[in-house]
Amino acid sequence: MATLTVWKFPTPGGAMDAEQKLLALQQQELIKVIDAAVVTWPAEKKKPKTIQLNSMTAAGAAGGSFWGLLFGILFFVPLLGVAVGAAVGALSGSLVDVGIDDNFIATVREKVTPGSSALFLMSSDAVIEKVSEAFTGDKAELVHSNLVGADEDALRAIFADD
């Protein structure tokens, strides 16, 4: 079963710094990274910067279109207005179909704010206690939503490259 995990960090650079820890955890076989992306949000900026971490995964299982849609819904739609919001709202229904619901979106919006950063991680086979221990000194906060097998397959189908 895949898990979509969000690790929120209290500084704009915290999530990028966590990448090395995540790579070490993967080498120790304490987690299998399927895909990952980072959001950095300096306090003085109106919107965050997003980066897909291709160096961590073989091919990027979900791809940039998944991260683009998810980050658009999380961080940019509230800024775009009603007309664009309605169009993206229809697309966000696809995310609900794969286990990413309004509660998850609201929680991430509430926690990932200017002056912070977040590591978005699609993974499996995590030894969660060891992964949590690795981020303890970073004051990271875990927000996550599990995807069951069928949800993972549906997610891959929605965002598969043609």
Secondary structure, DSSP 8 states (H G I E B T S, - for coil): -EEEEEEEESSTTHHHHHHHHHHHHHHTTS-EEEEEEEEEE-TT-SS-EEEE-GGGSSS-SS-HHHHHHHHIIIIIHHHH-HHHHHHHHHHHHHHHHTT--HHHHHHHHHHS-TTEEEEEEEEES--HHHHHHHTGGGT-EEEEEEE-HHHHHHHHHHH---
